[in-house]
Amino acid sequence: MKGYVTIPKSIFCKPCKACGERPIISLLENGGYVVKCPADDTHYQTRPGLIDIEDWNIHNTVLYEEGRVV
């Protein structure tokens, strides 16, 4: 078992604002889940528990880009 699930394209998920990768759902050893970046564990991931794609989307919203509002 690979330990993660790829989120279907039909579910809206913002890409990781650090690297642009689409998130995955990762199963933790204690039975909880996190939505995280597949490229790097230091990028944002949701708190352990239920699958919270909305939290992922909120934290990966880019509001400013080079001093201007996006």
C-alpha positions as CSV (number, residue, x, y, z in Angstrom):
1,M,0.0,0.0,0.0
2,K,1.4,3.4,-1.0
3,G,0.0,5.4,2.0
4,Y,-1.6,8.2,0.0
5,V,-4.5,8.9,-2.3
6,T,-4.4,11.1,-5.3
7,I,-7.2,13.6,-5.3
8,P,-9.4,13.3,-8.4
9,K,-9.3,16.2,-10.9
10,S,-13.0,16.7,-10.4
11,I,-12.4,18.0,-6.9
12,F,-11.2,21.6,-6.8
13,C,-7.8,21.9,-5.0
14,K,-5.5,24.9,-5.3
15,P,-1.9,24.0,-6.1
16,C,0.8,24.3,-3.5
17,K,1.8,27.9,-3.4
18,A,5.5,27.0,-2.8
19,C,6.0,24.6,-5.7
20,G,2.7,24.4,-7.7
21,E,2.1,20.6,-7.1
22,R,-1.5,19.3,-6.7
23,P,-2.0,18.0,-3.1
24,I,-2.5,14.4,-2.0
25,I,-4.3,12.8,0.9
26,S,-1.9,11.0,3.1
27,L,-2.8,8.4,5.7
28,L,-1.0,8.7,9.1
29,E,0.0,5.9,11.4
30,N,-2.7,6.8,13.9
31,G,-5.5,6.5,11.4
32,G,-5.9,10.2,10.6
33,Y,-5.4,11.9,7.3
34,V,-3.6,15.1,6.1
35,V,-3.9,17.0,2.8
36,K,-0.3,17.8,1.9
37,C,2.1,18.6,-0.9
38,P,3.6,15.5,-2.5
39,A,6.8,17.2,-3.4
40,D,8.1,18.3,0.0
41,D,7.1,17.6,3.6
42,T,8.1,21.1,4.7
43,H,5.4,22.7,2.6
44,Y,2.0,23.3,4.2
45,Q,-0.1,20.4,5.3
46,T,-3.5,20.3,7.1
47,R,-3.8,19.3,10.7
48,P,-4.1,15.5,11.3
49,G,-7.7,14.3,11.4
50,L,-10.4,14.4,8.7
51,I,-9.7,15.2,5.1
52,D,-9.8,19.1,5.0
53,I,-9.4,20.3,1.4
54,E,-11.0,23.6,2.3
55,D,-8.2,24.3,4.8
56,W,-5.6,23.4,2.2
57,N,-7.3,25.8,-0.3
58,I,-7.3,28.7,2.3
59,H,-3.7,28.3,3.1
60,N,-2.6,28.0,-0.5
61,T,-4.3,31.2,-1.7
62,V,-1.9,33.7,-3.1
63,L,-3.1,37.2,-2.2
64,Y,0.0,39.2,-3.1
65,E,2.5,38.7,-5.8
66,E,5.5,41.0,-5.9
67,G,3.8,43.8,-4.0
68,R,0.5,43.8,-5.9
69,V,-2.9,42.2,-5.1
70,V,-3.7,39.2,-7.2
